[in-house]
Amino acid sequence: MNLETIELQTPQAPRFSLLVLHGLGADGNDFVPVVQALDLSPVLALGGLRVVLPSAPEIPVTINGGMRMRAWYDIRHGDLSQREDADGLRVSQRLIEDLIAREHREFGIPPERVVLMGFSQGCAMTLMTGLRYPKRLAGLVGLSGYLPVLDTTEAEKNAANADTPIFLAHGSHDGVVVPARAQASLAELRRLDYDVEWHEYPMAHEVSMDEIQALQGWLVKTLTAAGAADATGD
C-alpha cells in the first residue's frame, strides 16, 4: 500500500527529512501550518529540507461506532492501554518504515538525517516505529501522545536507536490522551535509558505556540548534530 503524502521541499538539494504523522481522523494537511510556523533556517545553511506529511488509510474505528476514517490503527477502548490494536499498529509501522526507506532510495537522505514526528496517534506511531527501526534515526518527536504496546517495547526495541534523542510534549489538561498515560510512557522510556526531553503545557489536546518554539529549538539542535555527524561521508 502506498500512502498519500503532502511533500514540501526547500529549493536546495535535500539533505534532511522531517516525516510528520497526523492524529485520528485528520490527514496530511493537518500539520502543514505547524511545519510552516517552524523557523529552521539554521538547518538550511547545511542543506535542503524535505517535509513529508502522509495520510493514514481509512479504517473502521471501534470507539467511533465503527465509522471509517483516517487512522493509523483502531481504538477499541477509551482507556488507551486496554485492548490495543497491536496488529494495526504493526501494519502502520511497516508503512512508515517504507516512507523512511523511500527518503533514502529516491532522495539520498539516509535514516540518520530523518526526524520522525507525530501528534496523538501519530505520536504513538512515531515511538512504535522509531524505537524498533533497524537503522539510527536523527530524532523522534511525540506530541500529545503515548508509547503504545508499552509492555513489549523493551523486548522489541532496536539497539540502533538506543541513543536517538526524543522530544515529548503534552498538555496538562488533555482529556483525549490523559496526562497519566503520557507520564507512564515517559517513565518507561527513561527506565529504558532513552534521552527524552519532556515539556508539559497548560493546554488540552492541541498544539501551542510555546510548544512550537521549544520544538523549533530542538529540531535545529538535532538536525544540525545529524548533519555534522556524517559530514565526512557525504
Secondary structure, DSSP 4 states (H G I P E B T S, - for coil): -PPEEEEEE-SSPEEEEEEEE--TT--GGGGHHHHHH---HHHHTT-EEEEEEEEPPEEEEGGGTTEEEE-SS----SSTTSS--HHHHHHHHHHHHHHHHHHHHHH---GGGEEEEEETHHHHHHHHHHHH-SS--SEEEEES---SSGGGHHHH--GGGTT--EEEEEETT-SSS-HHHHHHHHHHHHHTT--EEEEEES-SSS--HHHHHHHHHHHHHHHHHHHHHTGGG-
